[in-house]
Amino acid sequence: MSVKNIKFMQSGRSMVEMLGVLAIMGVLSIGGIAGYSKAMMKYKINKTSDQIVQIVSGLRTMYSSQ
C-alpha cells in the first residue's frame, strides 16, 4: 500500500464537525437552563401560595372560635 491509500483510509471527525456538536450542545444547555429557571420560579410561586393559604386558614380557625 502506498502512503496515498493509507491517508484515504483514515477516518475521524473534522474540526468543523466538532464545532457543530459543541454549538448544538451549547444551545441545548441554554434551553435546559431556561426551562429549569422557569420551573424553579413556578415552584417558588406555588410554595408561597400554599403558605398564604395555610396562614389564612389558620387565622380563620383562630377567629372562628371567638
C-alpha positions in Angstrom: 0.0 0.0 0.0 1.2 3.4 -0.8 1.1 6.5 1.5 -1.8 7.9 -0.5 -4.0 4.9 0.1 -3.4 4.9 3.8 -4.4 8.6 4.1 -7.7 7.9 2.4 -8.5 5.0 4.7 -8.2 7.1 7.9 -11.5 8.1 9.4 -12.3 10.6 12.1 -14.1 13.8 12.9 -13.1 17.1 11.4 -12.8 20.3 13.4 -15.9 21.7 11.7 -18.0 18.7 12.9 -16.7 19.1 16.4 -17.6 22.8 16.5 -21.0 21.9 15.2 -21.5 19.4 18.0 -20.3 22.0 20.6 -22.7 24.6 19.2 -25.6 22.2 19.4 -24.7 21.2 23.0 -24.5 24.9 23.9 -28.0 25.6 22.5 -29.4 22.6 24.4 -27.7 23.7 27.6 -29.1 27.2 27.4 -32.6 25.8 26.7 -32.2 23.4 29.7 -31.1 26.3 32.0 -34.0 28.5 30.8 -36.5 25.6 31.5 -35.0 24.9 34.9 -35.3 28.6 35.8 -38.9 28.7 34.8 -39.7 25.5 36.7 -38.0 26.9 39.9 -39.9 30.2 39.6 -43.2 28.3 39.3 -42.3 26.1 42.3 -41.5 29.1 44.4 -44.8 30.8 43.5 -46.8 27.7 44.2 -44.9 27.2 47.5 -45.7 30.8 48.6 -49.3 30.5 47.5 -49.7 27.3 49.7 -48.1 29.1 52.6 -50.5 32.0 52.3 -53.5 29.6 52.1 -52.3 27.9 55.3 -51.9 31.3 57.1 -55.4 32.4 56.0 -56.8 29.0 57.1 -55.1 29.3 60.5 -56.4 32.8 61.0 -59.9 31.8 60.1 -59.7 28.9 62.6 -58.3 31.1 65.3 -61.0 33.8 64.9 -63.9 31.4 64.3 -63.7 30.2 67.9 -64.1 33.8 69.2 
